[in-house]
Amino acid sequence: MTVKNVGTHRTHCCVLHGCKYGHDECPVVSGEILQEYPCEDCDYCGIKSVDEIIDIKKGEQKTCPNCGRIIR
């Protein structure tokens, strides 16, 4: 991983909605680290916890159930 400021990614990026900074090697998006909070898009979509995000991801869904954004 060549990303600097991993902690910033942990608190701002989302496994469902992507890297807030557009970084191709985001450690949250790649699954190397777990995000600490739901992102702004999650909040907008009504997703209130990281546990809910994990449940959505486990369901092998291809899109966010609330906003329709494609899950990587």
Secondary structure in CASP SS format (residue, H / E / C, confidence):
PFRMAT SS
TARGET T0000
AUTHOR 0000-0000-0000
METHOD secondary structure of the structure
MODEL  1
M C 1.00
T C 1.00
V C 1.00
K C 1.00
N C 1.00
V H 1.00
G H 1.00
T H 1.00
H H 1.00
R H 1.00
T H 1.00
H H 1.00
C C 1.00
C E 1.00
V C 1.00
L C 1.00
H C 1.00
G E 1.00
C C 1.00
K C 1.00
Y C 1.00
G C 1.00
H C 1.00
D C 1.00
E C 1.00
C C 1.00
P C 1.00
V C 1.00
V C 1.00
S C 1.00
G C 1.00
E C 1.00
I C 1.00
L C 1.00
Q C 1.00
E C 1.00
Y C 1.00
P C 1.00
C C 1.00
E H 1.00
D H 1.00
C H 1.00
D H 1.00
Y H 1.00
C H 1.00
G C 1.00
I C 1.00
K C 1.00
S C 1.00
V H 1.00
D H 1.00
E H 1.00
I H 1.00
I H 1.00
D H 1.00
I H 1.00
K H 1.00
K H 1.00
G C 1.00
E C 1.00
Q C 1.00
K C 1.00
T E 1.00
C C 1.00
P C 1.00
N C 1.00
C C 1.00
G C 1.00
R C 1.00
I E 1.00
I C 1.00
R C 1.00
END
